[in-house]
Every structure is written in structure tokens, then in C-alpha cells.
């Protein structure tokens, strides 16, 4: 019975995680459309994106108890996530999706290190090698040695670091908090924080871009809940190689909707990333 339960967790964790990644890819595509094509300021997008996400999630989790003995950790998670959101949305406004996502692939390295240092999770050889292999795939895609590389593209790296820290805190909170409680606190506290960041840019969104911002908010709401569910059933370090699958998902949508065609090395790097994810799933199962 215990063996079956462990195997189920080894499969359900990545399933939640990958599904959340697909929804995040859709949200990223909508954000890039609103920012690049309709000129909506990135702080404005971030505010409305999470305000709408809160409106979607609130009816589902309103009955959840707000009582918690971990308020400080909730606040820390939200502050880290808010900084990551601002850096990420700003990055999507200046670089193609495939390049931004290639840079965000550094996040698993931060998460795995943080989970080992602060949560006491096992840093097995398979986990470490799979994450490093995936990072090598990301480096092939990024090609920082080319002239096309710009320092503005480093915004997603900053987002990766802050989101990784937020993920480590989220994993710690799953020891005592339900997934619905984590989602509720994140969205409720993110909205005013993003609102402060949007004061200088304003809150107006053009009619043409309104549906894109609204769509991104709905997708974010469901993705955030599934992400917490994934951390509730599986180790954070174990899940990180599957984070690399976000690359082909985002590249595909960017190619379809914006015609962003990444260089040939992207496909080689993507193959390396998929192999790394499949390897760790087979080993853990």
C-alpha cells in the first residue's frame, strides 16, 4: 500500500506541475500580446492579471479557514513572488517568449539548492544531474555568446531567482497549510503589492488588450492552484527537471501567435531538456 501511494505521488506531482506549466505558457503568450502589440505597461498588466486571478479563485476557496500560524512565511512568499512577477512581465515586454523562458530555466537550479539547504530534502545524484543537464539545454538555446544577446534579457533571470525562493517557501508551508489556503493568501496579498508597483504606470487597459489581460488572469489562477498541489504531493527538488518542459510549450505558442522563430540550437536544447525530465521521472518511479 505504501509503495503504491509513493508511486502515485511520483506520477501525480509531475502531472500537476506540467499542467500548471502549460497554463502559465498560455498566460505568458497573452501577456506578451498585451505588452508588445498593444503597449500596455508591464506593471499595469501584472496588477490586473493577479486581480482577475483573485476574482476567479476567491469563490472556490472563500470557505477555507484564514487562520494560520505561518503569516510571516505567507508574507515572505508573496514579497518574493511579487518581485519575480514584476521582473518577468517587464522581461516579456522586451524579449521573445522563447528567450525569456530559456533564461527562466535557471530557476530549478535555485530551487534545488534552496530545498537542500533550507528544507533538508535529499539532493540525490539523479536530481542534481538531471537539473544540470536541463540547464545545459537551456544554455544551448540562450546562446549568450551571440551578438543578439542583450542585458535586458537578464530580467527573467532575476525573476527565476525570486520565484525559486518563493517556491521553496511554498514547499515549507505545505507541511501545515492546504493548497487552497496557500493559493488564497498568495493572490490576496499579491494584488495590493502589484497595485503599488502600478501607481506610476496607471491602471488603464485598452479595449483591444483587455481580453488578453483577462485571459492571462484566469490561466494564472488555475495554474497557481495546480502548482501548489504539485508541491504538496512531491519533493520540490524532484519536480524541478519537469520545469524545463515550459520551454517547448512557450516556444510553440510564441511561434504560432507571434511568429517568433528561435534559432536551430533551440530544438537541440529542447531535446536535452525533455530527456532530462523523462530520466528523473523514470528513476523516481
Secondary structure as UniProt FT lines:
FT   HELIX           2..32
FT   HELIX           33..37
FT   HELIX           42..61
FT   TURN            62..63
FT   HELIX           71..92
FT   TURN            93..94
FT   HELIX           97..104
FT   TURN            105..106
FT   HELIX           107..118
FT   HELIX           125..142
FT   TURN            144..145
FT   TURN            147..148
FT   HELIX           151..154
FT   HELIX           155..173
FT   TURN            174..176
FT   HELIX           179..198
FT   TURN            199..201
FT   HELIX           207..233
FT   HELIX           236..240
FT   HELIX           241..245
FT   HELIX           246..258
FT   HELIX           265..284
//
